[in-house]
Amino acid sequence: MKKTIWGRVYFGLVLLILYLPIFYLIYFSFSSGSSMDHFHHFTWEHYQTLFADKRLLAILLETIMLALLSSLAATVLGTFGAIAIQRSKEAYRKILLSFNNILIVSPDVIIGASFLILFTALGFSLGFASVLLSHIAFSVPIVVLMVLPKLKEMDNSLIDAARDLGANNYQVFSQVLLPALTPGILSGFFMALTYSLDDFAVTFFVTGNGFTTLSVEIYSRARQGIDLEVNALSTIIFFFVLLLVGVYYFLTKRQGKKANKLGGLLR
């Protein structure tokens, strides 16, 4: 009983430490003042200023578009990569997984500098394309790690049964393999999306030609002093991420119900 109480207290403290700064930021986004020294009176002024700032809104839309494109591409590549790794021989599988994990544990500064050197050596112009390729590259290993456990959990007899019933490769993939991997694919997609949205270090190295992302823009503005317009923008992004989490929860719950029904039919 004591362990349960202390566990809840510890969990509550962790949540408080994590979320208190966020709610502090949200709280001051409604302050009529120009700083976070103390709260004045309630206002929508900073949100109105934000929506009147066409440059910042354009950067926000470009950042979301970049995140969606990179996460979609990374999800496709990562899914097929996970399938290839799972089907390879044991010795090769360990080597491939090691290379995959190196990209995850490597510091973002090292990855960003490496991409900068690569693009410079190839004469590749820095801008939207360079950032997109970089985001895809560091997101693929995340998707691989999300999909691989689902591949290991999958009963291979389902694939054998589908082939015995005359299913071709496309039918096996679309009707047997893909539904079983969907929870892992969704997890990989949303992880890649959030990583892309808040990435700063890699993007800072490979952006150029007038293109920038939200994290780089906020960093540039923060160096000149915190503007409460940034608080308003951060509040919107926070609730946008909450919406993504809700969509992810709904989709995984729905997929779980389908899997349970399928499992009941197979029994």
Steps between C-alpha positions, in 0.01 A plus 500: 500500500782742595684417178186582304456838674865597459489388138204729435670788681815450295299480177311816595826687569642393165188626320513825698865563408434421134176692453534796738738695269267436207194626686705795629579588138133459398387713796715797393388472139177666623677780689475854368861569602808468283694262726448216746598703807142512625151448357306815410145450375348244263532575130500337157746761376795263450286256303374783281860610442594142417226459240596835349864389466489350150867405504471295818178334379671409172790346695251306714322358192831414334616325817181293517524414129865402543414281800214327316705433185806378689300277736302346213816424302680374812203277589502334158878455496514393865222244460664330203837532675365322808357221282836464322689488831262243649529273196882521476735245652579522871855631452396765248199593716722592794727710280207684340339564839830636631524746211138596556550561873817704446292769327262515797763532772728734302483866613291721275792739460712223348221396264433859397868572437532177300209594275643849454835356390326251269277758332790743463723232346226403254428863413142457621323828570389546860130566546172312517632193317809464719293532818243252368766240415665546839171458687418186304844359575484542879133390515541168316685326790219603737237343276711183468508462879124552522416243231750224588325391825173452311681286244642284779158465665331400174405137447671396174249219458250766388721576199540129424125449525435794263744357245340155530165664421645645180587855606767674294778716647298821480199339671720355774656840562181709483256263673717309747833672568390864488203465742724322750763773477259796507543581874878510457473701178272756668737525796793553266313762299400707803846469657660616174249785478576631849876462451481701180279771650733580789839427344746786528860377492492312168280762333725783614791351304321421173255787457567790264385707201230674703338177621473448875293299746313601810765379746776695324280811476408486871868460586585807294227704668590377849851638459347847472273451804192290568189637331163383633399440140727196527298391804182519294659300220633240745152467651348427159772245422450333840128449438575388144729230639230403751262460205754274328529290814121471517482392135778247559320362808172470309664325204698254713195421714293440188775282353522306827127421485540372144794284605299353788211417268741337255659304782158380614413383150831313468433317825 
